[in-house]
Amino acid sequence: MINLMAFLLATGLGFGLACWICGTILNKSNNIGDSIGSGDEYRAFVSFTARRDRISGSERNNFSSLYGKNLDDPYLQPGGNEKVRRLSQEELDSYKYKAQKRETLQNQALNSYNEPEDEFDLWQKQHTDTDMTGVFKPYNGN
């Protein structure tokens, strides 16, 4: 009886230990989504020009479609069932041109962002000649 219990416990412990070791190794080699680092490590040049906190899923989709700009060309990589081939010189030149254009757009997006205070100062400079008489009601003390 004791031999049967020892066999069951040893089998369970051995199988569990083997699964834990393999799972730990696999997690270290394949877990990419939980990586933490700076934006430079991911080569994602994101320029945030608007911000909204605590929004629902539908509001997030609307916000993304309103403010998001996709700068990538979807035809730069092959589809899942498409055979891979060597690009011709024309296609390589086109790819280089599109990459330069995309980089230019990304740099423009990075350079066009102003802090809110700068935006306010810019608006004030542009609207200095606006006549504001009659816009505000007189203060009556209440």
Secondary structure, 3 states (H helix, E strand, C coil): CHHHHHHHHHHHHHHHHHHHHHHHHHHHHHCCCCCCCCHHHHCCCCCCCCCCCCCCHHHHHHHHHHHCCCCCCHHHCCCCCCCCCCCCHHHHHHHHHHHHHHHHHHHHHHHHCCCHHHHHHHHHHHCCCCCCCCCCCCCCCC
